[in-house]
């Protein structure tokens, strides 16, 4: 019985990792096509793989931060909506700066800044459109925010 439990856990983990890897490969392939069109040059396949690994693993945590900034500003009342131009500008700037930093540190990768900017604007626009249907975060003075806050307060 214990062996069946271990096999089921192994299958679950294996399937989960496979799904994540397939999604990451699809994203990398999509980005590879776009970058190739806009003048992305590399010396070897290893350099290309390293570039995409660096880009994906640096972009994911930074994207969480840039996605959270407009939502936090909306919650505290500084912005009226978290879906305006600010998320587009933040996402575009993040992508552009990340590609430029990786380009500067990797001698075997070369991409013109104009190509980086075009790629950043395209991915920023796609991300902006995908987030269009997300729910707005609650305002800090709303009942919904108070209910969420009460869930995280320790019980006395």
N, C-alpha and C positions, 0 to 999 in steps of 0.2 A: 504493500500500500504506500509506503514511504517513497519507493522508487517511482510510482505513478505520479505522486505529487511533485517530485523533483523534475520529472520529464515534462509535466504540464507547465511548471514554472519556466523551464528551459525553452519550451516552445513559445510561450508568451513573450519572453524576453527576446528570443530570436526573431519572432515576427515583428515585434515593436521596433527593434533595431533595423531590420530590413526595410520597413516602411519609412523610417526616418532617413535612411541612406538613399532610398529611391527618390524621396522628395528633395533631398539635398543635391543629388545628381541631376535631377530635372532642373532645379534652380541654377546650378552651375552651368549646365548645357545651354539654357536660355541666355544666361549672362554671357557665356562664351561667344555665342552667335552675335549678340549685339556688340560686344567689345571688338570682335574681329571686323565687323563692318566699319566701326569708327576708328580703326587703326591700331588696335592692340597688337604689339609685337613681342615675341618671346623667343629665347634661344633653344630651349628644350622642353619636352613634355613635363619633366620634373619641375621646372620653373613655373609652368602653367598650373600644375596641380598645387604647388606650394602657394602660389598667388591666391587661388580660389580657397584653399584651406584657411589662409590668413584672413582673407576678405570675409568669408562666411562666419568664422568664429569671432572676429572682431565686430562685425556688423550686427550680429544678433543681440549682444548685451547693450550696445550703443543704441540700437533701435528701440529697445525697451525704454531707455531714458528719454529719447526724443519723442516717443509716443506718450509718455507720461507727463511731459511738461505742459502741453496744451490742456490736458485733462485736469491737471492740478490748478492751473491758472483759471480754468473755467469754474472749478469747484469753489475757489476762494473769491470769485466774482470779478476778477481782473478782465477776463474775456467773456463775451456773451455766448460764444459757442467754441467747442473744441475741434470743429470741423472746417474752419476757415483756411486762410492762407498760411498761417503759422505752421501747421503740421507739414504742409508741402515744402515750405522754405527750410524747416529743420531737417526733414528727410533728405532733401536735395543737397543741402550743405554737408550733412553727415556723409553721404555717399561720395560726394566730390572730394572732400578732405581725406576720407579713408583711402580712396583709390590713389590720390596724389601722395599720401604718406607711404603707402606700400610701394608705389612706383619709385619714390625717392630712395627707399631703403633696399630695394631689390635691383641689383645692377643688370640682371639678365631679362628684366621686364621693362618695356617702354610703351607709354601711352601719352599722347599729346594732351595738354590740359583742355583743349577744346573737345576732344573725344570724351574725356572724363566728365566734362560739364554736360554734354549732350546725354551721355548715359545716366548721369545723376538726375537730370530733368525728366527723362523718360521713366526711370524707376520711381522717382518722386511722384509723378503724375499717376502712375499705376497704383502706388500705395495709397495716394490720396483718394482715388476712386474706390478702392477696395474698402477703405475705412468709412466711406460715406454712410453706410447703413448701421454703423455701430451706435449703441445707445450713448446718450450724453451722460456724463457723471453727475451725480446730484450736487446741488449747491450746499455750501457748508451750513446754511441756516435752515435747510429743509428737514422735514420729518424723516425722510428716507435716509439722509446722512446721519441723523441722530440714532436711528435704529441700527445702522451699520456700526456706529461708534459704540453703542451699548453692547453689541455682540463681542467686541474686543476688550471691553473693560473687565478687569478681574472681579470676580464675585467676592463679596465681603463675608 
